[in-house]
Amino acid sequence: MDYATLLQLLDTTLRLATPLLFACLAGLYSERAGIFDIGLEGKMLMAAMASASVAFLTGSVWAGLLAGMAASLVLAGIHGLASITFRGNQLISGVALNFVASGVTVLIAQRLFGQGGRTPPLAGDARFSAITLPFAEELRGVPVLGPLYAEVISGHPLLVYVALLMVPLTWWVLYRTRFGLRLRAVGENPAAVDTAGISVVGLRFAAVAITGILCGLAGAYMATALQAGFGREMTAGRGYIALAALIFAKWRPVAALWACLLFGFFQALALRPDVVEAVVQVKVPVPFLDALPYVLTVLVLAGFVGKAIPPRAGGEPYVKER
Amino acid sequence: MATGGSDARYAIELKGISKAFGPVQANKDIHIAVPKGTIHGIIGENGAGKSTLMSILYGFYRADSGEIYINGKLTPIPDSQSAIRAGIGMVFQHFKLVQNFTVLENVVLGAEEGALLAGSLSKARKVLTDLSREYELDVDPDAVIEDLSVGHQQRVEILKALYRQADILILDEPTGVLTPAEADHLFRILKGLRDQGKTVILITHKLREIMETTDNTSVMRRGTMVGTVKTADSSPEELAELMVGRKVLLEVEKNPPLLGKTVLKVEDLRVKDEHGVERLKGVSFEIRAGEILGIAGVAGNGQSELLEALGGIAPATGRITLNGADLPLAGKGADARARRGAGIAHVPEDRQALGLIMDFTAWENVAFGYHHAPEYQKNAVFMDNDALRADTERKMARFDVRPPIPTLAAKSFSGGNQQKIVVAREIERNPDLLLIGQPTRGVDIGAIEFIHKQIVALRDQGKAILLVSVELDEIRSLSDRIAVMFDGNIMGFRDPETADERDLGLLMAGIASDSKGEAA
């Protein structure tokens, strides 16, 4: 494999890792606060549909982005209501919302556009276009690093860079701010937070809302940047892959970046069977490559990556004890 | 005792506090006045309403009626934040600490100075240093909670309250998890706080602690306040009578033991936990017929593993002989059923986890472990539930279980009556050896007296008894011989008649003193 091919592969990795990263960080906020969220997938799907529809109808990708976040927030709010206010089972609530999203997205898209549950293709201002970073062309001549900067780092839609910036931001929020301290505390021992005079319910809703917004970004990116429009089940299990990445990363933001890049890399490989064949010297069936990210997900979830200790109060509704 | 208006001499005055949970009246028209700068004890049986009352004072619950005065001022406390603002700090029985946070982070949580942490943390570090110097509250501010001993974790809880400038400190059963030395240290801290003008409320069921540390004591019984006395003018007997509402024998009456042949012989018994860490590190001892061997020690020093190994729940290595016959320690024949068959009855330490199924009825629970007994079988297929229920009724009558209704779910009984069900099930099988762990944990004084009598009666029938308890007083009053465990080892054996508190305390802390007692 030559350097140019590697760069292409890495470029695709970054593009494909972005929705995973948004969703993974989304899950991080929720789960660090003690609310398991298996419904990342559904929120992404809903956001993808809403953003593509609104972007098409208004011609503005920004309006689409807002709509995507709003749609995702609605689902997040329902999950919060079910699991925080009514102390329901978080897994069941998440799974139910995934089913709802799967059906409702197609229903609405079909009703609006009558194109078999898809939105019409987006173009122009209804999509995020690639941004060329400063000096990309000028530095192209620098050996090794120049092409890396110009090909891999530069030339992505804005949201890719937003996702990357979310990583240090999340780290900073989590470990350097009052909100982060309380967020981590409420996921470990909500009773400690409660007796310190802080609202457990308020904190958890805040976390779930952030999850909603980030899933909204993930979905909007899928429909208005990575692809040009919404299609049925277009998230294709990325919400679950993001969950696997979150466990792989042991609920830490920087590790989450590496985990998402790894999963993104496998997804990128699946798009380039020719490269894989050239490297391993064996013809690998494409479906096998397609399955790779999911196989990795199963391996991670089965605990083959060492023991990952989730936040201690995760999944359990908080009830004041006597 | 309540004065007409507000009185600024009192740090806390509660007037007419009532609180009901559904049909249960947890607090009924409670009046209490706590003078500033004193240590005030609140004592009562389980379910007397002590914790509820303090939770109301800390804003964890809202009273249905009544008024709270802090320093003579009417102060409504709708939530914990208001309590903290009113200068009240609470150290709960189960610590409210974030296990993977540092001491500093735990102290700062909820009392941060601004949106960013750096400033709060450095301020807290300084305050903590001052506080620890002033009150003997040494803890490393950067230590992670899960690495600290229970005693140190408790200090963090006290520091948390002091950092929030609490003038009134409430401690709920603070010594349950401490060694005697740690408890003494705690009481020194509390006296230091009092001497600095702070008010301390100590909730406990241990009469000795009340007598040693408090200035005044309020006694609660079944949701009501039965009286407040000056501790120095009172006696343990008087307080116990106030608590229970009748005269109680605090000392267990027993005759000298009539020792028979050796029933249980344990040699080099070792148990590993699921992580492969050795929790029981080669203990050896014997128990003879008609003898109670009491295992003293702070919880978590291998006592549970010892009971589980003997009871057939945990696999072990070493050697166990019962009446001269070897018992298998792992694999086939090393399960609880085989042990019961061999004549070992087991009252587990945690009755709610191992002793009972809380959602099942009393008669079903009485069957557990003995469900194969021939008298419970109707034929080869069906159990004889009628016989079982009748048997349960008999056991309930003999053990004074209230209410004596076999069809009631285990969770509907009080802690003491749950324990009586378990003890009845095991003792009535007439075992050669009774393993009994924490026989009176969470059991009220009246039931304690009863259960103790049953244990002594079994011993007087010539049975061997292994008693494990974290209550040193219980060990001392029941045992014929005491073994002290620390870190998976037996530190030494003592005679309860001659052993002194300090010596036992040192052994419990793992400090071997000169061997005074007889050897194993």
Boltz contact constraints between the chains, C-beta under 6 A:
constraints:
  - contact:
      token1: [A, 176]
      token2: [B, 117]
      max_distance: 6.0
  - contact:
      token1: [A, 177]
      token2: [B, 115]
      max_distance: 6.0
  - contact:
      token1: [A, 177]
      token2: [B, 116]
      max_distance: 6.0
  - contact:
      token1: [A, 178]
      token2: [B, 112]
      max_distance: 6.0
  - contact:
      token1: [A, 178]
      token2: [B, 115]
      max_distance: 6.0
  - contact:
      token1: [A, 185]
      token2: [B, 98]
      max_distance: 6.0
  - contact:
      token1: [A, 185]
      token2: [B, 109]
      max_distance: 6.0
  - contact:
      token1: [A, 188]
      token2: [B, 98]
      max_distance: 6.0
  - contact:
      token1: [A, 189]
      token2: [B, 98]
      max_distance: 6.0
  - contact:
      token1: [A, 191]
      token2: [B, 96]
      max_distance: 6.0
  - contact:
      token1: [A, 192]
      token2: [B, 96]
      max_distance: 6.0
  - contact:
      token1: [A, 192]
      token2: [B, 97]
      max_distance: 6.0
  - contact:
      token1: [A, 192]
      token2: [B, 98]
      max_distance: 6.0
  - contact:
      token1: [A, 195]
      token2: [B, 80]
      max_distance: 6.0
  - contact:
      token1: [A, 195]
      token2: [B, 96]
      max_distance: 6.0
  - contact:
      token1: [A, 196]
      token2: [B, 109]
      max_distance: 6.0
  - contact:
      token1: [A, 196]
      token2: [B, 110]
      max_distance: 6.0
  - contact:
      token1: [A, 197]
      token2: [B, 80]
      max_distance: 6.0
  - contact:
      token1: [A, 197]
      token2: [B, 81]
      max_distance: 6.0
  - contact:
      token1: [A, 197]
      token2: [B, 84]
      max_distance: 6.0
  - contact:
      token1: [A, 197]
      token2: [B, 110]
      max_distance: 6.0
  - contact:
      token1: [A, 198]
      token2: [B, 110]
      max_distance: 6.0
